[in-house]
Amino acid sequence: MNPVRVCSWNINGLRSIQRPLKNILDSLSSDIICIQETKTTPDISSEFAFADGYNGYFTHSIHKPGYSGTAIFCRNPLKPIRTYHNLSDILFESTFREDKSSNGWNFLMKKLNISHTEARNLDVEGRVLGLQFSSDLFTTVKTASQIQPLFVLSIYFPRLNSENVERLNYKHLFQRAVQLCIESLLLENYCW
């Protein structure tokens, strides 16, 4: 397989695009397209969610419909073996595979010294989408020890609002949680 091309784009609302989605995706000449700030809801119309020749994956804000959100489009035939819709799911997979009694929120509570509510709130705005791809999709001429699965994250980071202390704290917690997530994936030997 040829090298995989990945791009990322803050679209500021998927409904704001002026051309058909397929035309835009094709113009990016990429195999994996990460989109942030989609501002979509779970009932998104097929006009914005589907494009011939691509598989689309989405996250949405749970509490504020049409707020934030991320998406990843994969050019056919590229398909992930797993989809993760928030930080806690990724952390659960990468850190608690052996201990199913724990979860990603408990990990965040312990590592960031935050409450259960604060840990859960890191996941409600639809800011993280992760796709895991099989290592054999990207094999060229490598030994078994060199082959690593690929993990792609589309992350929409909260903007900095120094006047709103609560959101400033949320932004800092979110950044620290993402750092923990990436560190745990690196420990699991994923490539980026």
Secondary structure as UniProt FT lines:
FT   STRAND          6..10
FT   HELIX           14..16
FT   HELIX           21..27
FT   TURN            28..29
FT   STRAND          32..36
FT   TURN            42..43
FT   HELIX           46..49
FT   TURN            52..53
FT   STRAND          54..59
FT   TURN            65..66
FT   STRAND          70..75
FT   TURN            76..77
FT   STRAND          82..84
FT   HELIX           87..95
FT   TURN            100..101
FT   HELIX           104..112
FT   HELIX           116..121
FT   TURN            122..125
FT   STRAND          128..133
FT   HELIX           135..138
FT   HELIX           144..146
FT   STRAND          150..155
FT   TURN            162..163
FT   HELIX           165..187
FT   TURN            188..189
//
